[in-house]
Amino acid sequence: MTRLMAMLLGVALTGVNVGGCGRDDSSRESAMVDSTLFGDDRARQGDSARTVPDVALLEHLVDEYEQLDVVMDELAGPTSGSPVRGKAWKGDRHEDADKGRLLNLLQVEFGERYHPRTPEGAARRTDGIAALPPDAGTRALNQLVLDQHRRAYRAIGEALPRLRNPRVREEVTRLRQRLGEEIAKLSDDSLP
């Protein structure tokens, strides 16, 4: 291999933009290497502190939605027998769409295929809600969703000033608005 070929290969592998060709990726902070990342690994390694704020927020939000998703999936499953099965199924479809948009942003904007962290305590929460009578189960399920929405709403609000990517900023601003509306609705529904 000639010296020039070796240098060109090295440049290609590091992702350096030679001669300004390609589009302006100034808003993209990570190398556009298509990678798979497992949230459990990220948590064990403590890597979140080294990621750009946009990626850290998206991963955090996906992890929040995963906690809710696991409980909803269990409650909505065909063998559940839970009195809130229909409500869990309907809510699960809605939450899955939000999580899907966040995962897509990670993939498109940062080249990251993120697999959410394994939620702790999901089986305990699922069993607790499933064991309740219908009205109490519905209130517990609504409270679970309300708590998750409040955490996500707060996380977005805290991270917004540090976000650099305009597409991430736009999507999470929209998500925060939807969460605010759902928080208001669920808060009203929980009143006696």
N, CA and C atoms as a LAMMPS dump frame, in Angstrom:
ITEM: TIMESTEP
0
ITEM: NUMBER OF ATOMS
576
ITEM: BOX BOUNDS ff ff ff
-5.0000000000000000e+02 5.0000000000000000e+02
-5.0000000000000000e+02 5.0000000000000000e+02
-5.0000000000000000e+02 5.0000000000000000e+02
ITEM: ATOMS id mol type element x y z
1 1 1 N 0.851 -1.17 0
2 1 2 C 0 0 0
3 1 3 C 0.896 1.232 0
4 2 1 N 0.597 2.162 -0.874
5 2 2 C 1.418 3.364 -0.948
6 2 3 C 1.124 4.255 0.239
7 3 1 N 2.026 5.163 0.449
8 3 2 C 1.894 6.086 1.563
9 3 3 C 0.645 6.947 1.422
10 4 1 N 0.366 7.418 0.207
11 4 2 C -0.821 8.234 -0.039
12 4 3 C -2.097 7.452 0.243
13 5 1 N -2.144 6.199 -0.195
14 5 2 C -3.328 5.364 0.062
15 5 3 C -3.525 5.167 1.556
16 6 1 N -2.447 4.949 2.291
17 6 2 C -2.538 4.752 3.735
18 6 3 C -3.077 6.003 4.411
19 7 1 N -2.634 7.179 3.972
20 7 2 C -3.121 8.434 4.551
21 7 3 C -4.599 8.626 4.243
22 8 1 N -4.999 8.356 3.002
23 8 2 C -6.406 8.503 2.629
24 8 3 C -7.285 7.536 3.404
25 9 1 N -6.822 6.329 3.607
26 9 2 C -7.573 5.365 4.388
27 9 3 C -7.702 5.84 5.835
28 10 1 N -6.634 6.359 6.378
29 10 2 C -6.664 6.887 7.741
30 10 3 C -7.644 8.025 7.885
31 11 1 N -7.674 8.934 6.913
32 11 2 C -8.621 10.057 6.933
33 11 3 C -10.05 9.533 6.838
34 12 1 N -10.279 8.575 5.974
35 12 2 C -11.622 8.012 5.803
36 12 3 C -12.096 7.338 7.08
37 13 1 N -11.211 6.631 7.76
38 13 2 C -11.602 5.93 8.981
39 13 3 C -11.865 6.87 10.142
40 14 1 N -11.221 8.025 10.161
41 14 2 C -11.44 8.962 11.262
42 14 3 C -12.597 9.891 11.008
43 15 1 N -13.14 9.906 9.8
44 15 2 C -14.309 10.729 9.512
45 15 3 C -13.997 12.187 9.288
46 16 1 N -12.748 12.531 9.01
47 16 2 C -12.372 13.92 8.77
48 16 3 C -12.948 14.369 7.432
49 17 1 N -13.521 15.553 7.398
50 17 2 C -14.103 16.105 6.179
51 17 3 C -13.003 16.83 5.418
52 18 1 N -12.542 16.233 4.342
53 18 2 C -11.451 16.792 3.553
54 18 3 C -12.005 17.761 2.527
55 19 1 N -11.422 18.945 2.465
56 19 2 C -11.771 19.908 1.424
57 19 3 C -13.18 20.466 1.539
58 20 1 N -13.808 20.323 2.682
59 20 2 C -15.13 20.911 2.886
60 20 3 C -16.233 20.23 2.106
61 21 1 N -15.97 19.038 1.529
62 21 2 C -17.036 18.389 0.784
63 21 3 C -18.021 17.748 1.758
64 22 1 N -19.194 17.511 1.279
65 22 2 C -20.239 16.979 2.151
66 22 3 C -21.028 18.116 2.746
67 23 1 N -22.057 17.775 3.461
68 23 2 C -22.89 18.842 4.023
69 23 3 C -22.341 19.318 5.347
70 24 1 N -22.808 20.459 5.782
71 24 2 C -22.343 21.046 7.034
72 24 3 C -22.949 20.273 8.195
73 25 1 N -22.116 19.61 8.956
74 25 2 C -22.577 18.845 10.095
75 25 3 C -22.177 19.512 11.405
76 26 1 N -22.143 20.832 11.428
77 26 2 C -21.693 21.532 12.624
78 26 3 C -22.59 21.272 13.819
79 27 1 N -23.863 20.924 13.578
80 27 2 C -24.761 20.66 14.695
81 27 3 C -24.61 19.238 15.211
82 28 1 N -23.905 18.403 14.482
83 28 2 C -23.735 17.011 14.893
84 28 3 C -22.426 16.886 15.638
85 29 1 N -22.532 16.457 16.88
86 29 2 C -21.356 16.435 17.74
87 29 3 C -20.609 15.114 17.712
88 30 1 N -21.267 14.051 17.36
89 30 2 C -20.587 12.756 17.388
90 30 3 C -20.184 12.36 15.987
91 31 1 N -19.217 11.487 15.908
92 31 2 C -18.836 10.952 14.601
93 31 3 C -20.028 10.188 14.06
94 32 1 N -20.247 10.278 12.766
95 32 2 C -21.422 9.663 12.18
96 32 3 C -21.176 8.178 11.899
97 33 1 N -20.581 7.534 12.838
98 33 2 C -20.376 6.103 12.732
99 33 3 C -21.655 5.451 13.232
100 34 1 N -22.166 4.519 12.468
101 34 2 C -23.373 3.831 12.867
102 34 3 C -22.991 2.837 13.947
103 35 1 N -23.438 3.079 15.171
104 35 2 C -23.043 2.215 16.268
105 35 3 C -24.258 1.771 17.064
106 36 1 N -24.092 0.684 17.76
107 36 2 C -25.129 0.18 18.653
108 36 3 C -24.644 0.387 20.07
109 37 1 N -25.504 0.944 20.887
110 37 2 C -25.143 1.214 22.27
111 37 3 C -26.232 0.678 23.18
112 38 1 N -25.834 -0.031 24.199
113 38 2 C -26.769 -0.57 25.169
114 38 3 C -26.768 0.33 26.397
115 39 1 N -27.95 0.765 26.802
116 39 2 C -28.077 1.66 27.945
117 39 3 C -27.496 1.086 29.215
118 40 1 N -27.64 -0.231 29.405
119 40 2 C -27.069 -0.85 30.6
120 40 3 C -25.554 -0.696 30.619
121 41 1 N -24.913 -0.803 29.442
122 41 2 C -23.468 -0.608 29.353
123 41 3 C -23.109 0.839 29.653
124 42 1 N -23.875 1.773 29.079
125 42 2 C -23.619 3.197 29.312
126 42 3 C -23.705 3.5 30.804
127 43 1 N -24.695 2.949 31.47
128 43 2 C -24.866 3.2 32.902
129 43 3 C -23.701 2.624 33.708
130 44 1 N -23.297 1.409 33.366
131 44 2 C -22.175 0.776 34.079
132 44 3 C -20.88 1.555 33.89
133 45 1 N -20.674 2.065 32.692
134 45 2 C -19.426 2.762 32.376
135 45 3 C -19.446 4.217 32.822
136 46 1 N -20.622 4.739 33.089
137 46 2 C -20.731 6.141 33.477
138 46 3 C -20.435 7.074 32.319
139 47 1 N -20.709 6.651 31.086
140 47 2 C -20.371 7.43 29.899
141 47 3 C -21.254 8.648 29.681
142 48 1 N -22.396 8.741 30.327
143 48 2 C -23.326 9.838 30.045
144 48 3 C -22.683 11.205 30.22
145 49 1 N -21.764 11.31 31.147
146 49 2 C -21.116 12.594 31.383
147 49 3 C -20.268 13.032 30.198
148 50 1 N -19.808 12.07 29.387
149 50 2 C -18.951 12.414 28.259
150 50 3 C -19.731 12.655 26.972
151 51 1 N -21.023 12.405 26.967
152 51 2 C -21.798 12.586 25.749
153 51 3 C -22.283 14.024 25.651
154 52 1 N -22.596 14.429 24.429
155 52 2 C -23.135 15.767 24.24
156 52 3 C -24.517 15.822 24.873
157 53 1 N -24.95 16.998 25.293
158 53 2 C -26.242 17.121 25.987
159 53 3 C -27.415 16.559 25.187
160 54 1 N -27.399 16.708 23.87
161 54 2 C -28.495 16.217 23.042
162 54 3 C -28.633 14.699 23.151
163 55 1 N -27.51 13.998 23.036
164 55 2 C -27.509 12.545 23.11
165 55 3 C -27.89 12.09 24.517
166 56 1 N -27.32 12.739 25.527
167 56 2 C -27.623 12.37 26.909
168 56 3 C -29.12 12.517 27.195
169 57 1 N -29.734 13.605 26.727
170 57 2 C -31.168 13.806 26.953
171 57 3 C -31.984 12.752 26.219
172 58 1 N -31.682 12.516 24.953
173 58 2 C -32.44 11.529 24.189
174 58 3 C -32.343 10.146 24.833
175 59 1 N -31.156 9.76 25.252
176 59 2 C -30.995 8.462 25.904
177 59 3 C -31.786 8.416 27.208
178 60 1 N -31.731 9.492 27.975
179 60 2 C -32.469 9.547 29.246
180 60 3 C -33.971 9.416 29.005
181 61 1 N -34.482 10.133 28.014
182 61 2 C -35.911 10.073 27.715
183 61 3 C -36.316 8.68 27.227
184 62 1 N -35.492 8.07 26.387
185 62 2 C -35.797 6.714 25.915
186 62 3 C -35.83 5.758 27.109
187 63 1 N -34.895 5.909 28.047
188 63 2 C -34.892 5.062 29.239
189 63 3 C -36.158 5.279 30.073
190 64 1 N -36.601 6.529 30.189
191 64 2 C -37.854 6.828 30.903
192 64 3 C -39.035 6.128 30.242
193 65 1 N -39.107 6.228 28.919
194 65 2 C -40.204 5.589 28.199
195 65 3 C -40.118 4.07 28.289
196 66 1 N -38.919 3.534 28.349
197 66 2 C -38.76 2.081 28.453
198 66 3 C -39.339 1.566 29.762
199 67 1 N -39.143 2.299 30.844
200 67 2 C -39.709 1.893 32.132
201 67 3 C -41.217 1.755 32.025
202 68 1 N -41.831 2.744 31.433
203 68 2 C -43.281 2.743 31.257
204 68 3 C -43.692 1.642 30.281
205 69 1 N -42.923 1.483 29.221
206 69 2 C -43.232 0.508 28.179
207 69 3 C -43.262 -0.916 28.719
208 70 1 N -42.31 -1.264 29.552
209 70 2 C -42.238 -2.621 30.093
210 70 3 C -43.47 -2.916 30.947
211 71 1 N -43.855 -1.98 31.789
212 71 2 C -45.034 -2.18 32.634
213 71 3 C -46.294 -2.272 31.775
214 72 1 N -46.435 -1.346 30.821
215 72 2 C -47.621 -1.344 29.957
216 72 3 C -47.696 -2.637 29.141
217 73 1 N -46.564 -3.094 28.6
218 73 2 C -46.56 -4.335 27.824
219 73 3 C -47.046 -5.507 28.661
220 74 1 N -46.568 -5.59 29.884
221 74 2 C -46.978 -6.691 30.764
222 74 3 C -48.466 -6.613 31.098
223 75 1 N -48.937 -5.407 31.412
224 75 2 C -50.352 -5.243 31.759
225 75 3 C -51.264 -5.466 30.56
226 76 1 N -50.792 -5.155 29.371
227 76 2 C -51.609 -5.273 28.159
228 76 3 C -51.491 -6.636 27.499
229 77 1 N -50.586 -7.458 27.976
230 77 2 C -50.337 -8.755 27.344
231 77 3 C -51.539 -9.687 27.395
232 78 1 N -51.585 -10.644 26.473
233 78 2 C -52.734 -11.545 26.373
234 78 3 C -52.929 -12.438 27.602
235 79 1 N -51.881 -12.673 28.356
236 79 2 C -52.008 -13.517 29.549
237 79 3 C -52.109 -12.69 30.823
238 80 1 N -52.236 -11.39 30.677
239 80 2 C -52.223 -10.499 31.825
240 80 3 C -53.392 -10.75 32.776
241 81 1 N -54.597 -10.738 32.279
242 81 2 C -55.754 -10.87 33.147
243 81 3 C -55.985 -9.644 34.009
244 82 1 N -55.229 -8.595 33.786
245 82 2 C -55.357 -7.373 34.578
246 82 3 C -56.636 -6.634 34.202
247 83 1 N -57.304 -6.041 35.202
248 83 2 C -58.508 -5.263 34.902
249 83 3 C -58.206 -3.982 34.104
250 84 1 N -56.946 -3.591 34.007
251 84 2 C -56.588 -2.373 33.257
252 84 3 C -55.946 -2.722 31.91
253 85 1 N -56.149 -3.96 31.465
254 85 2 C -55.499 -4.44 30.249
255 85 3 C -55.76 -3.539 29.04
256 86 1 N -57.006 -3.166 28.801
257 86 2 C -57.349 -2.318 27.652
258 86 3 C -56.721 -0.943 27.738
259 87 1 N -56.751 -0.349 28.923
260 87 2 C -56.139 0.975 29.107
261 87 3 C -54.629 0.906 28.914
262 88 1 N -54.017 -0.159 29.395
263 88 2 C -52.568 -0.318 29.239
264 88 3 C -52.213 -0.487 27.761
265 89 1 N -53.009 -1.249 27.033
266 89 2 C -52.742 -1.464 25.61
267 89 3 C -52.817 -0.142 24.855
268 90 1 N -53.859 0.63 25.119
269 90 2 C -54.036 1.919 24.437
270 90 3 C -52.886 2.873 24.787
271 91 1 N -52.539 2.948 26.057
272 91 2 C -51.447 3.817 26.489
273 91 3 C -50.105 3.372 25.941
274 92 1 N -49.914 2.06 25.856
275 92 2 C -48.646 1.52 25.362
276 92 3 C -48.402 1.929 23.919
277 93 1 N -49.423 1.862 23.09
278 93 2 C -49.277 2.251 21.679
279 93 3 C -48.876 3.718 21.569
280 94 1 N -49.475 4.554 22.387
281 94 2 C -49.183 5.989 22.369
282 94 3 C -47.737 6.254 22.818
283 95 1 N -47.328 5.618 23.906
284 95 2 C -45.972 5.826 24.435
285 95 3 C -44.917 5.254 23.497
286 96 1 N -45.235 4.137 22.845
287 96 2 C -44.301 3.54 21.888
288 96 3 C -43.981 4.496 20.746
289 97 1 N -44.961 5.272 20.304
290 97 2 C -44.739 6.226 19.212
291 97 3 C -43.739 7.303 19.636
292 98 1 N -43.893 7.825 20.85
293 98 2 C -42.946 8.837 21.351
294 98 3 C -41.544 8.26 21.464
295 99 1 N -41.444 7.062 22.029
296 99 2 C -40.132 6.428 22.176
297 99 3 C -39.515 6.171 20.808
298 100 1 N -40.316 5.768 19.849
299 100 2 C -39.825 5.522 18.502
300 100 3 C -39.25 6.767 17.85
301 101 1 N -39.921 7.914 18.047
302 101 2 C -39.403 9.168 17.482
303 101 3 C -38.059 9.534 18.112
304 102 1 N -37.914 9.317 19.412
305 102 2 C -36.655 9.625 20.092
306 102 3 C -35.534 8.699 19.608
307 103 1 N -35.84 7.418 19.468
308 103 2 C -34.841 6.47 18.964
309 103 3 C -34.429 6.81 17.537
310 104 1 N -35.406 7.231 16.726
311 104 2 C -35.104 7.625 15.349
312 104 3 C -34.173 8.83 15.316
313 105 1 N -34.394 9.806 16.187
314 105 2 C -33.505 10.974 16.255
315 105 3 C -32.078 10.55 16.596
316 106 1 N -31.933 9.661 17.552
317 106 2 C -30.594 9.183 17.902
318 106 3 C -29.92 8.531 16.699
319 107 1 N -30.693 7.762 15.954
320 107 2 C -30.141 7.067 14.789
321 107 3 C -29.782 8.049 13.672
322 108 1 N -30.713 8.911 13.317
323 108 2 C -30.528 9.801 12.17
324 108 3 C -29.501 10.897 12.46
325 109 1 N -29.593 11.504 13.606
326 109 2 C -28.736 12.651 13.907
327 109 3 C -27.359 12.273 14.457
328 110 1 N -27.274 11.137 15.146
329 110 2 C -26.017 10.798 15.809
330 110 3 C -25.476 9.419 15.435
331 111 1 N -26.167 8.715 14.542
332 111 2 C -25.7 7.406 14.104
333 111 3 C -25.693 6.368 15.204
334 112 1 N -26.578 6.525 16.182
335 112 2 C -26.565 5.646 17.344
336 112 3 C -27.839 4.806 17.4
337 113 1 N -27.657 3.51 17.425
338 113 2 C -28.774 2.581 17.682
339 113 3 C -28.744 2.303 19.169
340 114 1 N -29.66 2.903 19.874
341 114 2 C -29.658 2.82 21.335
342 114 3 C -30.659 1.774 21.813
343 115 1 N -30.205 0.917 22.703
344 115 2 C -31.076 -0.06 23.338
345 115 3 C -31.245 0.385 24.786
346 116 1 N -32.472 0.727 25.19
347 116 2 C -32.7 1.307 26.518
348 116 3 C -32.228 0.413 27.656
349 117 1 N -31.991 1.079 28.781
350 117 2 C -31.597 0.368 29.993
351 117 3 C -32.735 -0.541 30.436
352 118 1 N -32.377 -1.626 31.073
353 118 2 C -33.365 -2.527 31.645
354 118 3 C -33.945 -1.858 32.887
355 119 1 N -35.263 -1.61 32.873
356 119 2 C -35.846 -0.903 34.023
357 119 3 C -35.881 -1.786 35.272
358 120 1 N -35.528 -1.185 36.381
359 120 2 C -35.551 -1.901 37.653
360 120 3 C -36.937 -1.766 38.282
361 121 1 N -37.403 -2.823 38.9
362 121 2 C -38.666 -2.782 39.636
363 121 3 C -39.915 -2.856 38.78
364 122 1 N -39.766 -3.1 37.472
365 122 2 C -40.938 -3.123 36.591
366 122 3 C -41.887 -4.264 36.957
367 123 1 N -41.351 -5.426 37.281
368 123 2 C -42.204 -6.576 37.62
369 123 3 C -43.012 -6.28 38.883
370 124 1 N -42.391 -5.655 39.854
371 124 2 C -43.08 -5.315 41.107
372 124 3 C -44.225 -4.336 40.837
373 125 1 N -43.933 -3.296 40.003
374 125 2 C -44.985 -2.32 39.678
375 125 3 C -46.114 -2.979 38.896
376 126 1 N -45.757 -3.813 37.941
377 126 2 C -46.768 -4.508 37.133
378 126 3 C -47.658 -5.374 38.018
379 127 1 N -47.051 -6.178 38.877
380 127 2 C -47.817 -7.058 39.755
381 127 3 C -48.709 -6.254 40.698
382 128 1 N -48.183 -5.143 41.196
383 128 2 C -48.964 -4.304 42.106
384 128 3 C -50.199 -3.73 41.434
385 129 1 N -50.048 -3.237 40.224
386 129 2 C -51.187 -2.657 39.5
387 129 3 C -52.169 -3.754 39.085
388 130 1 N -51.651 -4.866 38.616
389 130 2 C -52.513 -5.966 38.153
390 130 3 C -53.356 -6.544 39.285
391 131 1 N -52.863 -6.479 40.515
392 131 2 C -53.578 -7.054 41.656
393 131 3 C -54.703 -6.156 42.17
394 132 1 N -54.745 -4.93 41.711
395 132 2 C -55.747 -3.976 42.217
396 132 3 C -57.1 -4.17 41.538
397 133 1 N -58.172 -3.784 42.234
398 133 2 C -59.483 -3.774 41.577
399 133 3 C -59.482 -2.748 40.437
400 134 1 N -60.413 -2.834 39.505
401 134 2 C -60.388 -1.989 38.299
402 134 3 C -60.199 -0.488 38.545
403 135 1 N -60.976 0.102 39.424
404 135 2 C -60.854 1.555 39.643
405 135 3 C -59.499 1.926 40.236
406 136 1 N -59.071 1.182 41.24
407 136 2 C -57.773 1.452 41.864
408 136 3 C -56.636 1.164 40.879
409 137 1 N -56.783 0.133 40.05
410 137 2 C -55.768 -0.183 39.038
411 137 3 C -55.638 0.934 38.012
412 138 1 N -56.782 1.483 37.606
413 138 2 C -56.765 2.602 36.648
414 138 3 C -56.073 3.809 37.259
415 139 1 N -56.388 4.107 38.52
416 139 2 C -55.728 5.245 39.182
417 139 3 C -54.22 5.011 39.307
418 140 1 N -53.82 3.793 39.648
419 140 2 C -52.398 3.472 39.79
420 140 3 C -51.682 3.564 38.443
421 141 1 N -52.332 3.081 37.39
422 141 2 C -51.748 3.17 36.054
423 141 3 C -51.62 4.628 35.628
424 142 1 N -52.665 5.413 35.859
425 142 2 C -52.608 6.849 35.542
426 142 3 C -51.501 7.541 36.324
427 143 1 N -51.329 7.166 37.583
428 143 2 C -50.28 7.778 38.403
429 143 3 C -48.897 7.415 37.887
430 144 1 N -48.73 6.163 37.449
431 144 2 C -47.461 5.723 36.875
432 144 3 C -47.125 6.549 35.638
433 145 1 N -48.102 6.73 34.758
434 145 2 C -47.906 7.527 33.544
435 145 3 C -47.638 8.983 33.904
436 146 1 N -48.4 9.511 34.844
437 146 2 C -48.233 10.901 35.272
438 146 3 C -46.829 11.135 35.834
439 147 1 N -46.36 10.233 36.669
440 147 2 C -45.003 10.369 37.233
441 147 3 C -43.942 10.361 36.137
442 148 1 N -44.082 9.434 35.166
443 148 2 C -43.119 9.363 34.067
444 148 3 C -43.165 10.634 33.241
445 149 1 N -44.349 11.11 32.935
446 149 2 C -44.485 12.333 32.135
447 149 3 C -43.878 13.533 32.859
448 150 1 N -44.079 13.615 34.151
449 150 2 C -43.501 14.735 34.919
450 150 3 C -41.972 14.68 34.902
451 151 1 N -41.406 13.481 35.062
452 151 2 C -39.93 13.357 35.02
453 151 3 C -39.397 13.75 33.65
454 152 1 N -40.057 13.277 32.592
455 152 2 C -39.611 13.604 31.233
456 152 3 C -39.768 15.102 30.96
457 153 1 N -40.879 15.681 31.366
458 153 2 C -41.144 17.112 31.178
459 153 3 C -40.051 17.939 31.865
460 154 1 N -39.735 17.557 33.097
461 154 2 C -38.701 18.268 33.873
462 154 3 C -37.323 18.103 33.223
463 155 1 N -36.995 16.892 32.789
464 155 2 C -35.689 16.639 32.163
465 155 3 C -35.513 17.466 30.895
466 156 1 N -36.563 17.561 30.094
467 156 2 C -36.486 18.36 28.864
468 156 3 C -36.279 19.825 29.211
469 157 1 N -37.041 20.323 30.175
470 157 2 C -36.91 21.725 30.577
471 157 3 C -35.511 22.067 31.074
472 158 1 N -34.919 21.159 31.822
473 158 2 C -33.569 21.394 32.34
474 158 3 C -32.513 21.333 31.239
475 159 1 N -32.729 20.495 30.233
476 159 2 C -31.718 20.3 29.184
477 159 3 C -31.851 21.272 28.017
478 160 1 N -33.03 21.84 27.802
479 160 2 C -33.253 22.69 26.618
480 160 3 C -32.194 23.765 26.4
481 161 1 N -31.767 24.496 27.425
482 161 2 C -30.77 25.549 27.178
483 161 3 C -29.424 25.026 26.662
484 162 1 N -29.116 23.749 26.904
485 162 2 C -27.822 23.188 26.495
486 162 3 C -27.876 22.443 25.166
487 163 1 N -29.059 22.243 24.598
488 163 2 C -29.175 21.467 23.366
489 163 3 C -28.59 22.238 22.197
490 164 1 N -27.855 21.536 21.327
491 164 2 C -27.172 22.166 20.197
492 164 3 C -27.808 21.823 18.857
493 165 1 N -28.423 20.669 18.764
494 165 2 C -28.958 20.197 17.497
495 165 3 C -30.38 20.743 17.311
496 166 1 N -30.62 21.481 16.213
497 166 2 C -31.949 22.086 16.016
498 166 3 C -33.079 21.058 15.879
499 167 1 N -32.807 19.917 15.256
500 167 2 C -33.86 18.898 15.127
501 167 3 C -34.203 18.293 16.475
502 168 1 N -33.207 18.065 17.313
503 168 2 C -33.451 17.534 18.65
504 168 3 C -34.25 18.557 19.447
505 169 1 N -33.81 19.809 19.383
506 169 2 C -34.504 20.883 20.109
507 169 3 C -35.969 20.961 19.686
508 170 1 N -36.214 20.907 18.388
509 170 2 C -37.585 20.994 17.866
510 170 3 C -38.442 19.819 18.342
511 171 1 N -37.913 18.611 18.233
512 171 2 C -38.696 17.418 18.615
513 171 3 C -38.976 17.378 20.108
514 172 1 N -37.97 17.671 20.938
515 172 2 C -38.218 17.592 22.383
516 172 3 C -39.081 18.749 22.867
517 173 1 N -39.042 19.877 22.174
518 173 2 C -39.953 20.978 22.517
519 173 3 C -41.39 20.556 22.236
520 174 1 N -41.601 19.903 21.088
521 174 2 C -42.938 19.379 20.754
522 174 3 C -43.372 18.319 21.767
523 175 1 N -42.454 17.43 22.102
524 175 2 C -42.753 16.381 23.074
525 175 3 C -43.108 16.998 24.42
526 176 1 N -42.365 17.997 24.831
527 176 2 C -42.629 18.64 26.125
528 176 3 C -44.013 19.284 26.143
529 177 1 N -44.404 19.878 25.029
530 177 2 C -45.734 20.473 24.953
531 177 3 C -46.813 19.387 25.094
532 178 1 N -46.641 18.269 24.374
533 178 2 C -47.604 17.154 24.488
534 178 3 C -47.634 16.602 25.906
535 179 1 N -46.456 16.478 26.513
536 179 2 C -46.405 15.975 27.888
537 179 3 C -47.14 16.914 28.833
538 180 1 N -46.963 18.216 28.643
539 180 2 C -47.667 19.193 29.476
540 180 3 C -49.182 19.046 29.37
541 181 1 N -49.659 18.83 28.144
542 181 2 C -51.097 18.63 27.935
543 181 3 C -51.574 17.351 28.612
544 182 1 N -50.799 16.282 28.486
545 182 2 C -51.192 15.014 29.101
546 182 3 C -51.112 15.085 30.619
547 183 1 N -50.121 15.798 31.148
548 183 2 C -50.015 15.978 32.594
549 183 3 C -51.261 16.687 33.107
550 184 1 N -51.671 17.737 32.423
551 184 2 C -52.874 18.472 32.834
552 184 3 C -54.105 17.563 32.802
553 185 1 N -54.234 16.779 31.732
554 185 2 C -55.379 15.885 31.599
555 185 3 C -55.365 14.817 32.679
556 186 1 N -54.233 14.167 32.864
557 186 2 C -54.138 13.111 33.892
558 186 3 C -54.31 13.673 35.296
559 187 1 N -53.846 14.876 35.517
560 187 2 C -54.021 15.506 36.838
561 187 3 C -55.497 15.766 37.105
562 188 1 N -56.227 16.204 36.072
563 188 2 C -57.66 16.434 36.221
564 188 3 C -58.408 15.126 36.432
565 189 1 N -57.998 14.076 35.707
566 189 2 C -58.654 12.763 35.832
567 189 3 C -58.448 12.134 37.187
568 190 1 N -57.354 12.491 37.861
569 190 2 C -57.056 11.84 39.138
570 190 3 C -57.807 12.479 40.3
571 191 1 N -58.479 13.6 40.049
572 191 2 C -59.249 14.232 41.102
573 191 3 C -60.52 13.422 41.377
574 192 1 N -60.913 13.33 42.651
575 192 2 C -62.12 12.565 42.97
576 192 3 C -63.391 13.233 42.466
